[in-house]
Amino acid sequence: MTPLQTLPEWAATAPAIVLALTGLALLLIDTIDPDSTNNGLLAGTATLGALAAGGIAAWFLIGGTGMESTGGAISLYGDALVVDGMSLFFTLIFTSVTAMVTVASYDYLADEEYQGEFYSLVIFAATGMTLMGMSNSLATVFVSLELASLPSYALVAFLKKDRGSIEAGLKYFLIGALSSAVFAFGISLVFAVTGSLVLPEVAATLAEGTELVGVLGLGVLMIAGGFAFKTASVPFHFWAPEAYEGAPAPVSAFLSSASKAAGFAVAFRVFTVAFPLETVTAIGGGSVDWSLLFALLAVVTMTLGNFAAATQENVKRMLAYSSIGHAGYALIGLAAITVDGGAANGDVLGASMAHLLVYGFMNTGAFLFIAMVEKWGLGRTFEDYNGIASKAPIAATAMTVFMFSLAGLPPFGGFVSKYALFYSAIESGFWWLAAVGAVNSALSLFYYSRVVKAMWIEEPSKPLEIGSQPVGLYVAVIFAAVGTVLLLPGFQPVIETAQTVAAALF
Amino acid sequence: MSDWIAIGAMGLVGVGLPLAMMAVSALLRPSVPEQGKSATYESGEVPTGTARVQFNIQYYMVALLFLVFDIETVLIFPWTVIYRSALEQGASLATVLTPMLVFIGVLVVGLVWAWRNGAVKWVKSPQASRRKTERKDA
């Protein structure tokens, strides 16, 4: 293994640099001949770029970049960026989802215009997400959050002739702009209290004590609100069902897997590094107990997401509410953090990160299956999915894998990740969080199996015609299914890496 | 007393005085609406048609691109200010120049793409081009 000390320090951000260069390359490819689009070249470049960035992140992670064994986290550009294990782990999540989405988009966009714009927007959003994982300063958090969000607004409204897409894009954009404003105001309040935007310096200033506990509390609440928007947690989840339903299905996959994970990456880092629980609960005369806040948010999000999903008739909307529910499960990672938790804090945060990785695969796969169904023009409700298994058994099997994995049933990756998450929550003393999670998982099995039942057992009301076998979509869906299945035996290295990198934050 | 009271008083008077003048005069003056009084003022000309003119949508693209490059200009200014002193204090030309070249390069790629894809082409709506040819023929 090449000694990483020989590379200059700025090369630690190589995944982000590769993604940015890929985005610019896509724009240049689109410039060559403005009147025609080479869909294959664009999709290929985007996928290669995403895979290259993911490969570099995996290489860095295995080589121990940014971890204690090689000298600790790498801080760059005046503490604006930090490259440590957690940022590399999340980069893996983003790039794997991006690669699956770009491969699937090759088929989905085959008849659309503006293909070059689509791929470059996806890659720029992925660059923003990678930078979100690496941000060490509230200013960088804000800028990278916007870099990840603005292309997403355009991507949701991509189908310019489809009213649902435009409406979804407008709603997403308006709510997103409002949340960014709230987030920026929260950052300004924290700056007013501490005088610094760099996360470790904020923590150091708070450790010295401050009288402005109310202002700090309000700032922390508003920052939490901004993150709750990005991760589609209650009470800022209202944009999610609309955006996921109206957007083109690969974009829904991208948003619900990668964008959500990016929101969690930055929430984990800001709350554990800038507002460490032992500092903010013992400050001045008051206490800013954000773990209680997140526990509340987690319970409400899980419950609302799952109960709302159970009442839906539209499969895409059901998946949208289910992804809100999964955001609730991942919030357990922040909710179960205690002041004297020690190693248990790293365990539960790492379990939440591992769950986001597994979730990336199964959720992307589910939405890409919906993309396939949209391509076939079969419709959007559960009844329209009747009998798909007789015409497309491989795709239906993959969808069954995704549904049961999302519900947390045994032989798939979703089971171990949820088990690890609930187990580490119990180890931290939050048995009631795990109980709520388990009850919600059991409930979710109901609506996930509705899809499976429709595909395999029900008879279609009129004969199904499935015209083509779109290669790109098939490759992406099967890759996601294989990943979901392999993450059960392969979960051990994932959870160990995640828990090690999470422990480095405490 | 706090010094800020003076600012508050100025703000209050600044808002209140014009409002009070308008309110008092509206109460005191007789109301005699006439066509000559309520017509739009057009510097002495007789106004024809409404003021609602449809602007060419191309101005939106111009404004968008202007905004991007204006912000780029603003962000270049701090760099130019420290450029000479950074070189004098021993930073190599590469470390001072390269980040700004990368920044401008990214925006140039965007500009080339926008140019080639017709963002700065002056387009007219079909209705407007028809009207132009009609007026030319007339």
Interface residues (C-beta under 8 A of the other chain):
Chain A: A20 L24 L27 L28 D30 T31 P34
Chain B: V106 V109 G110 V112 W113 R116 N117 G118
